[in-house]
Amino acid sequence: MQPLDREIRIVVADDHPVVLSGLHGIFGQSSEFRVVAHAGDGFACIEAIERFAPEIALVDIVMPALSGLQVLDAVRIRGLVTKVVLFGVALNLDDVAAAANAGAHGVVGKNCTPEQLLDCLRAVANGHECWPAQVGRDLGAARTRSVAPAASAALTGREWEVTSLVARGLSNKDIARRLNVSDGTIKIHLHNIYQKLGVTNRTALVVRAIPLGAFAY
């Protein structure tokens, strides 16, 4: 594929330092891509995407805290415009289908060559998708049978803050103090959050919130 005529800002996320180092080396030799941030887990990846608004995020499928698919959910729910490409060691049809349904723009194997990786990201930067050749033929059918995305109920910005603080273990009183509101206001927010996410208590909320990308602000 022809080189891009512009520079693409990219975030890379992987929990293995040697992989991050290798990716920096690959992108460092190309004038087309500039790594604006790197992350070692899903939370840090989402924070980097929100902070730097890169055009593309290259995200490991398996990471601590939040997986690549959970990062995808957070990007989608928060309405972020960054295009996410997942990459991993062992790719199968179900993983690729789940990524497609979650809104990924592609999946690339870690056994690819540097040029194959750059070609994939060039394609995504030019408005296309990039999927492994061995599963591309079956992807259309697989999209329809993959797991459904996480809850689509949209929380308000303040409700995301409350959910994040609940997930960190703070009590209603602590959350109220942190947000400079009354305990009653927090109870109202929690009532609305429970209804939107279909849960009935704080424990269920935390379990539900992690795939949705709730993290500390």
QUIFEN-V710133 format. One record per residue. N is the residue number from 1. RES is the residue in three letters. D_LAST is the distance of its C-alpha to the last C-alpha in whole Angstrom. Layout:
N & RES & D_LAST
N & RES & D_LAST
//
This chain:
1 & MET & 40
2 & GLN & 40
3 & PRO & 38
4 & LEU & 35
5 & ASP & 36
6 & ARG & 33
7 & GLU & 30
8 & ILE & 27
9 & ARG & 23
10 & ILE & 22
11 & VAL & 19
12 & VAL & 21
13 & ALA & 19
14 & ASP & 21
15 & ASP & 21
16 & HIS & 25
17 & PRO & 25
18 & VAL & 29
19 & VAL & 28
20 & LEU & 25
21 & SER & 28
22 & GLY & 30
23 & LEU & 28
24 & HIS & 28
25 & GLY & 31
26 & ILE & 32
27 & PHE & 30
28 & GLY & 31
29 & GLN & 35
30 & SER & 34
31 & SER & 33
32 & GLU & 32
33 & PHE & 28
34 & ARG & 26
35 & VAL & 23
36 & VAL & 20
37 & ALA & 18
38 & HIS & 18
39 & ALA & 16
40 & GLY & 18
41 & ASP & 16
42 & GLY & 14
43 & PHE & 10
44 & ALA & 11
45 & CYS & 13
46 & ILE & 11
47 & GLU & 9
48 & ALA & 12
49 & ILE & 13
50 & GLU & 11
51 & ARG & 12
52 & PHE & 15
53 & ALA & 16
54 & PRO & 19
55 & GLU & 22
56 & ILE & 22
57 & ALA & 20
58 & LEU & 22
59 & VAL & 21
60 & ASP & 23
61 & ILE & 23
62 & VAL & 23
63 & MET & 20
64 & PRO & 18
65 & ALA & 15
66 & LEU & 16
67 & SER & 19
68 & GLY & 20
69 & LEU & 20
70 & GLN & 17
71 & VAL & 16
72 & LEU & 18
73 & ASP & 17
74 & ALA & 14
75 & VAL & 15
76 & ARG & 18
77 & ILE & 16
78 & ARG & 13
79 & GLY & 17
80 & LEU & 16
81 & VAL & 19
82 & THR & 19
83 & LYS & 22
84 & VAL & 22
85 & VAL & 24
86 & LEU & 24
87 & PHE & 27
88 & GLY & 28
89 & VAL & 31
90 & ALA & 33
91 & LEU & 33
92 & ASN & 34
93 & LEU & 35
94 & ASP & 32
95 & ASP & 29
96 & VAL & 30
97 & ALA & 31
98 & ALA & 28
99 & ALA & 26
100 & ALA & 28
101 & ASN & 27
102 & ALA & 23
103 & GLY & 24
104 & ALA & 24
105 & HIS & 27
106 & GLY & 28
107 & VAL & 29
108 & VAL & 31
109 & GLY & 32
110 & LYS & 32
111 & ASN & 35
112 & CYS & 36
113 & THR & 37
114 & PRO & 35
115 & GLU & 37
116 & GLN & 36
117 & LEU & 32
118 & LEU & 33
119 & ASP & 35
120 & CYS & 32
121 & LEU & 30
122 & ARG & 32
123 & ALA & 33
124 & VAL & 30
125 & ALA & 29
126 & ASN & 32
127 & GLY & 31
128 & HIS & 33
129 & GLU & 31
130 & CYS & 32
131 & TRP & 33
132 & PRO & 35
133 & ALA & 39
134 & GLN & 40
135 & VAL & 38
136 & GLY & 38
137 & ARG & 41
138 & ASP & 40
139 & LEU & 36
140 & GLY & 37
141 & ALA & 39
142 & ALA & 36
143 & ARG & 33
144 & THR & 35
145 & ARG & 35
146 & SER & 31
147 & VAL & 29
148 & ALA & 27
149 & PRO & 23
150 & ALA & 21
151 & ALA & 21
152 & SER & 21
153 & ALA & 20
154 & ALA & 17
155 & LEU & 15
156 & THR & 14
157 & GLY & 11
158 & ARG & 11
159 & GLU & 12
160 & TRP & 9
161 & GLU & 7
162 & VAL & 10
163 & THR & 10
164 & SER & 7
165 & LEU & 8
166 & VAL & 12
167 & ALA & 11
168 & ARG & 11
169 & GLY & 14
170 & LEU & 13
171 & SER & 16
172 & ASN & 17
173 & LYS & 18
174 & ASP & 15
175 & ILE & 12
176 & ALA & 15
177 & ARG & 15
178 & ARG & 11
179 & LEU & 11
180 & ASN & 15
181 & VAL & 17
182 & SER & 20
183 & ASP & 20
184 & GLY & 22
185 & THR & 19
186 & ILE & 17
187 & LYS & 20
188 & ILE & 20
189 & HIS & 17
190 & LEU & 17
191 & HIS & 21
192 & ASN & 20
193 & ILE & 17
194 & TYR & 20
195 & GLN & 22
196 & LYS & 21
197 & LEU & 20
198 & GLY & 23
199 & VAL & 22
200 & THR & 24
201 & ASN & 22
202 & ARG & 19
203 & THR & 20
204 & ALA & 21
205 & LEU & 17
206 & VAL & 16
207 & VAL & 18
208 & ARG & 18
209 & ALA & 14
210 & ILE & 14
211 & PRO & 16
212 & LEU & 14
213 & GLY & 11
214 & ALA & 9
215 & PHE & 6
216 & ALA & 4
217 & TYR & 0
//
